[in-house]
Amino acid sequence: MSAVNATPENLNGILSGEDIAPPPPMPTATLPARRVPYFETESGKHLVENTLTLFRNTIPPLLGMLLFVGVRGLISHSIKNIPGPVETWTSAVALFSDPFYDNGPNDQGIGWNILNSLYRVGMGFGAAAAVGIPLGFMVGRFDFLNRMLSPIISILRPVSPLAWLPIGLLVLQKAEPASIWVIFISSIWPMVLNTAAGVQRIPQDYMNVARVLNLSELKVFTRILFPAVLPYVLTGVRLSIGVAWLVIVAAEMLTGGVGIGFWVWDEWNNLNVAHIIIAIFIVGIVGLLLEQGLMLLAKRFSYE
């Protein structure tokens, strides 16, 4: 055994560990790969998210409908003349099993009544749009015209729609055009007011640029006014269609003929309360579909 002289240089090397080889790594056992639970994967997360979204979107309306049916059942149980949900549903199934029968002018299916009401609404609403939207552009564009027509619009707009019906019957002498007239005069105001408000909210810089470029009034309308005012126009149209559909039911109750309003009044004369309740749902569903259709149409346009 040989001795090693511990000099300062050797001692520093020994303490620094430069001559000591590191121990070899210990072999580790290979662990099996951990299986990821399904709900931690991307597809699982999407499934959970979609399920929660479906729950949020469907459960509250379903609870609301169940609450409505429950209250409806309690009312029918308390008042014997009002049919219950089961009886109303049975009458609705029988009613819509043949919605387009025709046994004469005063005995037609519910389908014909709905179509006739929609025809009158379309005629009156179309005439109101043809007059009201251009008038709204002019009222918003020209200050003199705005100040001239504002008092007239403020006086006529709050008038009840049915107050116009005798004037229509007196002038037009027939119930059909009188009903269309009532729809026209009732649904024109939202389109006029919303269109004029949209024109008045256009930044003045846009109009100054048009004046500097010496654009014609037609180009000002097509390139500046119409694209900027389109959201306001569609809002007025959506409000007007709701007013038109509300008015036609009341107008048809007074004028008669084939239509959902006349059908409601005729069923009341026959003391068929179940059909009246069905008509209330029909009016609400058709009005909802009209409004949703216009909202989908509005979303197809870009306002930028």
GIMOVEN-V573589 format. One record per residue. N is the residue number from 0. PHI is phi in whole degrees, -180 to 180 (* if undefined). D_FIRST is the distance of its C-alpha to the first C-alpha in Angstrom with 2 decimals. Layout:
BEGIN
n | phi | d_first
N | PHI | D_FIRST
N | PHI | D_FIRST
END
This chain:
BEGIN
n | phi | d_first
0 | * | 0.00
1 | -100 | 3.73
2 | -90 | 6.55
3 | -111 | 9.66
4 | -73 | 12.88
5 | -91 | 15.43
6 | -87 | 18.57
7 | -57 | 21.80
8 | -68 | 21.77
9 | -64 | 18.33
10 | -66 | 19.41
11 | -65 | 22.67
12 | -68 | 21.17
13 | -66 | 18.91
14 | -67 | 22.00
15 | -75 | 24.31
16 | 79 | 22.40
17 | -68 | 22.85
18 | -93 | 19.41
19 | -102 | 19.73
20 | -75 | 21.75
21 | -69 | 24.68
22 | -66 | 24.85
23 | -67 | 27.28
24 | -64 | 30.82
25 | -77 | 31.86
26 | -66 | 34.73
27 | -106 | 38.04
28 | -75 | 40.97
29 | -75 | 44.03
30 | -85 | 46.85
31 | -67 | 50.44
32 | -63 | 52.66
33 | -73 | 54.81
34 | -81 | 58.48
35 | -77 | 60.60
36 | -60 | 63.69
37 | -62 | 66.98
38 | -77 | 68.37
39 | -96 | 65.34
40 | -82 | 66.07
41 | -64 | 68.54
42 | -65 | 71.22
43 | -65 | 70.80
44 | -65 | 71.09
45 | -64 | 74.21
46 | -63 | 75.69
47 | -64 | 75.18
48 | -64 | 76.62
49 | -65 | 79.63
50 | -65 | 80.25
51 | -65 | 80.25
52 | -64 | 82.57
53 | -62 | 84.91
54 | -64 | 84.91
55 | -65 | 85.77
56 | -86 | 88.52
57 | -108 | 90.20
58 | -65 | 89.83
59 | -58 | 91.73
60 | -62 | 94.75
61 | -64 | 94.82
62 | -64 | 94.79
63 | -63 | 97.58
64 | -67 | 99.66
65 | -63 | 99.14
66 | -63 | 100.20
67 | -63 | 103.25
68 | -64 | 104.25
69 | -64 | 103.82
70 | -63 | 106.02
71 | -61 | 108.46
72 | -65 | 108.66
73 | -65 | 109.28
74 | -65 | 112.08
75 | -66 | 113.73
76 | -72 | 113.45
77 | -81 | 115.11
78 | -112 | 117.85
79 | -70 | 119.52
80 | -79 | 121.06
81 | -96 | 117.69
82 | -70 | 116.09
83 | -80 | 112.51
84 | -60 | 109.56
85 | -66 | 110.10
86 | -65 | 113.78
87 | -65 | 113.13
88 | -63 | 110.50
89 | -62 | 112.94
90 | -66 | 115.62
91 | -67 | 113.20
92 | -62 | 112.28
93 | -66 | 115.99
94 | -69 | 116.75
95 | -90 | 114.13
96 | -70 | 114.81
97 | -145 | 117.74
98 | -79 | 117.44
99 | -121 | 119.82
100 | -76 | 122.95
101 | -142 | 126.26
102 | -111 | 129.33
103 | 124 | 131.27
104 | -61 | 130.94
105 | -103 | 130.26
106 | -144 | 128.04
107 | -128 | 125.00
108 | -67 | 121.36
109 | -63 | 118.72
110 | -63 | 117.25
111 | -65 | 120.48
112 | -64 | 120.70
113 | -65 | 117.20
114 | -65 | 117.87
115 | -66 | 121.16
116 | -65 | 119.55
117 | -65 | 116.77
118 | -63 | 119.45
119 | -65 | 121.24
120 | -63 | 117.99
121 | -63 | 117.06
122 | -67 | 120.46
123 | -66 | 120.60
124 | -68 | 116.96
125 | -63 | 117.19
126 | -65 | 120.27
127 | -64 | 118.58
128 | -67 | 115.54
129 | -65 | 117.80
130 | -96 | 119.61
131 | -71 | 117.06
132 | -68 | 114.08
133 | -62 | 116.08
134 | -64 | 117.93
135 | -64 | 114.65
136 | -62 | 113.45
137 | -69 | 116.69
138 | -65 | 116.67
139 | -74 | 113.15
140 | -82 | 113.75
141 | -114 | 117.04
142 | -66 | 117.37
143 | -62 | 121.18
144 | -66 | 121.22
145 | -63 | 118.66
146 | -69 | 120.82
147 | -76 | 123.92
148 | -94 | 122.59
149 | -57 | 120.38
150 | -63 | 123.30
151 | -66 | 124.58
152 | -65 | 121.19
153 | -65 | 120.62
154 | -80 | 123.97
155 | -82 | 123.77
156 | -63 | 120.12
157 | -79 | 120.41
158 | -66 | 123.51
159 | -61 | 123.06
160 | -57 | 122.92
161 | -70 | 125.73
162 | -68 | 128.01
163 | -83 | 128.13
164 | -64 | 129.30
165 | -60 | 133.01
166 | -64 | 133.06
167 | -64 | 131.61
168 | -66 | 134.15
169 | -68 | 136.97
170 | -82 | 136.08
171 | -91 | 134.70
172 | 69 | 137.01
173 | -138 | 134.44
174 | -72 | 131.58
175 | -62 | 129.06
176 | -67 | 129.10
177 | -66 | 129.41
178 | -65 | 126.10
179 | -65 | 124.44
180 | -62 | 125.94
181 | -63 | 124.43
182 | -65 | 120.97
183 | -60 | 121.42
184 | -72 | 122.47
185 | -85 | 119.80
186 | -97 | 116.78
187 | -79 | 117.55
188 | -67 | 116.53
189 | -59 | 112.76
190 | -70 | 112.54
191 | -63 | 114.64
192 | -69 | 112.79
193 | -68 | 109.24
194 | -65 | 109.95
195 | -63 | 111.58
196 | -64 | 108.67
197 | -65 | 106.22
198 | -65 | 108.25
199 | -70 | 108.46
200 | -93 | 104.69
201 | -69 | 103.97
202 | -57 | 102.38
203 | -65 | 104.98
204 | -61 | 102.67
205 | -61 | 103.22
206 | -70 | 106.96
207 | -66 | 106.68
208 | -63 | 104.74
209 | -62 | 107.41
210 | -69 | 110.10
211 | -66 | 108.34
212 | -78 | 107.97
213 | 58 | 111.63
214 | -75 | 110.91
215 | -72 | 113.88
216 | -64 | 114.39
217 | -67 | 113.51
218 | -70 | 110.13
219 | -61 | 109.46
220 | -69 | 110.09
221 | -76 | 108.07
222 | -103 | 105.08
223 | -121 | 104.79
224 | -67 | 106.86
225 | -63 | 106.41
226 | -62 | 102.58
227 | -77 | 102.10
228 | -94 | 104.72
229 | -54 | 103.90
230 | -60 | 101.79
231 | -68 | 104.69
232 | -62 | 107.16
233 | -68 | 105.20
234 | -64 | 104.90
235 | -63 | 108.67
236 | -64 | 109.19
237 | -64 | 106.98
238 | -67 | 108.88
239 | -69 | 112.20
240 | -66 | 111.59
241 | -66 | 110.87
242 | -64 | 114.11
243 | -61 | 116.06
244 | -71 | 114.87
245 | -68 | 115.71
246 | -71 | 119.17
247 | -64 | 120.22
248 | -64 | 119.99
249 | -67 | 122.31
250 | -65 | 124.65
251 | -70 | 125.04
252 | -62 | 125.95
253 | -93 | 128.97
254 | -93 | 129.96
255 | 79 | 129.48
256 | 91 | 128.91
257 | -95 | 125.82
258 | 173 | 122.61
259 | -66 | 120.00
260 | -66 | 121.88
261 | -63 | 125.16
262 | -64 | 123.37
263 | -62 | 122.01
264 | -67 | 125.48
265 | -66 | 127.06
266 | -69 | 124.60
267 | -67 | 125.42
268 | -64 | 129.09
269 | -87 | 128.18
270 | 58 | 126.13
271 | -99 | 123.08
272 | -68 | 120.37
273 | -61 | 117.54
274 | -68 | 118.43
275 | -65 | 118.55
276 | -64 | 115.01
277 | -62 | 113.92
278 | -63 | 115.62
279 | -61 | 113.70
280 | -66 | 110.40
281 | -62 | 111.72
282 | -60 | 112.67
283 | -65 | 109.26
284 | -68 | 107.31
285 | -64 | 109.41
286 | -62 | 109.08
287 | -64 | 105.31
288 | -65 | 105.12
289 | -63 | 107.26
290 | -67 | 105.11
291 | -66 | 101.82
292 | -62 | 103.21
293 | -70 | 104.02
294 | -67 | 100.59
295 | -65 | 98.96
296 | -65 | 101.28
297 | -66 | 100.27
298 | -73 | 96.56
299 | -80 | 97.21
300 | -100 | 98.15
301 | -103 | 95.84
302 | -102 | 97.01
303 | -87 | 94.80
END
